Amino acid sequence: MPKEKSCKSYDKIQYSKKVINLFLHPKNVGEIKNASGVGEVGNPICGDVMRIYIKVSDDKIVDIKFKTFGCASAIATSSMMTEMVKGKTLAEAKKLTFNDITKKLGGLPDSKLHCSALTIAGLKKAIENYEEKN
């Protein structure tokens, strides 16, 4: 299926161009070997599962990757979150909200807002995992 056609089908469910782009070309996908912290979250209703890996040095997130199994919104919110917190201190990363991610993506359909919240929960679990070890 040509990319142009697939983008048009996503437009019908009211995804912004930013969401479509990050779904089709997500940033920071993968895992970090010997990660400083790992957080895994899931939503039993929609079936989304996210695993967030962080590498911390001098109280800063120097690298972050994710593996998300879910819908376009779940993948796009995971990708956007990694871009927003890479290079930030842990304190700054903890302040990130699901509304920050949603706004940066140009919005999400109401039925997909939970994806941003799930992404934040995964980030917080990864940070908590790091803090428990240190």
Residue, then its C-alpha position, 0 to 999 in steps of 0.5 A: m500500500p503506498k504511503e500516501k494512501s495509508c496516511k489518508s486512512y489515518d486522517k479519517i480517524q483524526y490523527s495529526k500529521k505528527v502522530i502519523n509520521l511518528f507511527l510510521h517512523p518512530k524515534n528511539v525504538g529498541e532496548i538499552k543493554n544494561a539500562s539504568g532503569v526499565g519500566e513496563v506498563g500495559n492496558p488490559i482493555c486495549g492491549d497496549v504494552m510499553r517497555i521504556y529503557i533509560k540510561v542515566s548519568d549525572d542525574k540526566i537521561v542520556d539515552i532512552k528507548f522504547k518497545t511498544f506493542g499497540c496502536a498508532s497512538a501508543i507508538a507515537t506517544s512513546s516516540m514523542m515522550t523519548e524525544m521530550v525527555k532525552g537530555k533532561t534531568l530526572a526531576e525535569a522528566k518527572k514533571l512531564t504530563f500526558n497533556d504535554i505529550t498530547k499537545k506536542l503531537g497536535g492532539l489525539p482522538d479522545s478515545k486515544l488519550h489514555c495512550s499518553a497517560l500510559t506512556i507517562a506511567g512507563l517513564k515513571k516506572a523506569i525512573e522509579n526502577y533506577e531510583e530503587k537501584n541507586 
